[in-house]
Amino acid sequence: MASKPTTKVAYILGVTVVVLLLDLLFVFYVTSHGFNPSGNPIMINSLSLQLQWLPVFGVVVVSLVGWYEVFARLFPRWAGPDLDPLARLRLIRVIVTSIAVFVVFLYLPYLLGSNWFWERMSHLSRDVAQFRGFGNWLLNFEMPVLMLDPVWQYSITQILASGVMIVFAWIFARPMRRVKKLR
């Protein structure tokens, strides 16, 4: 059986790897759909680093620190998932909810700006009268975001997604309350 700190590190690294893979998938998606940051690569010693990889590095660092804090909050005295019968369920709830919110905030702006979405929205507004005004409102709300420089869109999306993931993890990672004993 693994020691408790090793188990904690394995959980933290596992969640961070999942976040990293989802973020890499996002970078490859955005790059394949025309995102090409202009400018010179950043030189660190003899290593050349493209601009789009800096937010990915930031997301990994935020994920490592954030999930460490979530574990410290879920298991304040490190009872660990082995000693608390509901701890694994709470941990899975926190991880799934936070990663789902991360993916939604990562991809939602690009989904709302896609031709596919607006084609579906126009079909829906023709068929359902209640959606006629909603499509115009959504377009007016989204237009300033779509007019941003692609580098800004990409950076803001990365920052927002990782920040919201950590906030949701922090909210859902409450330690269990003690049951009051009746006297």
N, C-alpha and C positions, 0 to 999 in steps of 0.2 A: 504494500500500500504506500502511496506517495505521501510525502510529508505535507502538512497544511500550507506552508508558504509556496511549495512547488505547485500545489493544486491551484492556489490563488493566481500565481504567475501564468499557469497554463490557461486558465479561464480568461485572464486579461489579454494575453497574447492571441488566443483564439478569436476573441471578439474583434480585436484590432486587425487581425489578418482578414476577417470577413469584411470589415469596413474598408480596408485597403483594397481588397479585390473589387468591391462594389464601386469604389472611387476610380480605380483603374479602368473598369468597364465604362464608367461615365466619361473618362478622359478619351478613351478610344472611340466612344460614340460621338462625342463632340468633335473630335479631330476628323473623323470620317465624314461628318456633315459640314465640313467647310471651316472649322475653327483652325486658324493658322496664325498664331500670335506673331506680329511683326516685331522686329527689333533684334538686337544682337543677343546671343546667348550669354548667360552670366558665367564668368570664368572663376572657378574656385581652384586655386593652384593650377594643375594641368587638366582639371575636369571641367568639361563644358556642360552647363545645365540649361535646358530650355525653360522658358518662362512658365509654361503650363504645368511643370512638375513641382514648382514651389508650393502651390496650395495643397497638392497631394501630400507633400512632406508635412505641412502644417496640420492637415487632417489626421495624419498618423500620430503626430505628437499630441494633439488635443485628445485623440481617442485613447492613447495610452494613459495620459494623466487623468482624463475623465473617468475611465473605467476603473482605474485604481481607486479613485475617490468613491465611486459607486460601491465597490466592494467594501471599502472601509465603512461606508454608511449602512450597507446591508448587514454586514457582519461586524459590529463594533468591537467585539472582543474576540473575533475569529472563532466563533463556535463552528464555523465552516458549514458547508452544505451537508456534511455527513451527520452532524449532530442535530440539526434543526430539520424536522421532517418536511416542513413546507418551504424550506429555503430554496431548494432547486426549482420549485414552481414559481416562487417570487423572482428568482434570478432569470428564469426563462421568460417570464412576463416582461421584465425590464429590458432584456436583450432584444426580444422580438419587437416590442413596441418602439423602442428607440431606433432600431435599425430600419423599421418600416417608415418611421417619420423621416429618417435620414434620406431614404430613397425617394420618398414623396417630395421633399424639399429640393432634392438634387435634380429630379427629372421634370417636376411639374411646370416650371417656367418654359422649358423647351417643348413640352407637350402642348401647353397653351399657345405657343407661337407657331405650331406646325400647321401645315395646310390640311392635313388629315382632320385635325380637331375642328378647324373652322368650316370644313366641308360638312362634317357631322352636325355642327351647330346650326348651319344654314338649313339643312334638312329638318332638323328638330324644330327650328323656329317657323318653318313653313307648315309643319304638321300640328304643332301645339302652340296655341296663341299666347300662352303665358311666357314662353321663351323668347318672344320677339324683342321685348325690351331688355331682357337679360343679356342677349348677345351683344347689343350695342353698348350696354353698361360695361360688360367685361372687356370689350375692345377698347373703350375709352380708358379703362383702368389699366389695361396692359400696354397700351401704346407707348407711354414713356419708358417702360422697361424694355420694350423691343427696340427703341431708338438708342439705347446705350451702346457704347463701344463693346464689341464681343469680348474683349479682355476683361472689361468691367463686369459684364454679365457673368462670365465664367468665374471670376474671383468672388463676386458677391454670392453667387449660388453655392460655391464651396464653403464660404464662411458661414452663410446662413444655415446650410444643411448640417454642418458639424456642430454649430452652436445649438441648434434646436435639438439635435440628437442628445447632446449632453444635458440640456435643460430637462427634456423628457425623462432621461435616465435618472437625473437627480430627483425629479418629482416622484417617479414610481419606485425609487429605491428607498423607501422609508423603512426603518427598522420596525419590527413588530412591537406593538405596545404590550406592556405587561398587563396581565389580567389581574384586576383587583380582587383580592381575597375578601370574601364576606366574613364578617365576624359574628 
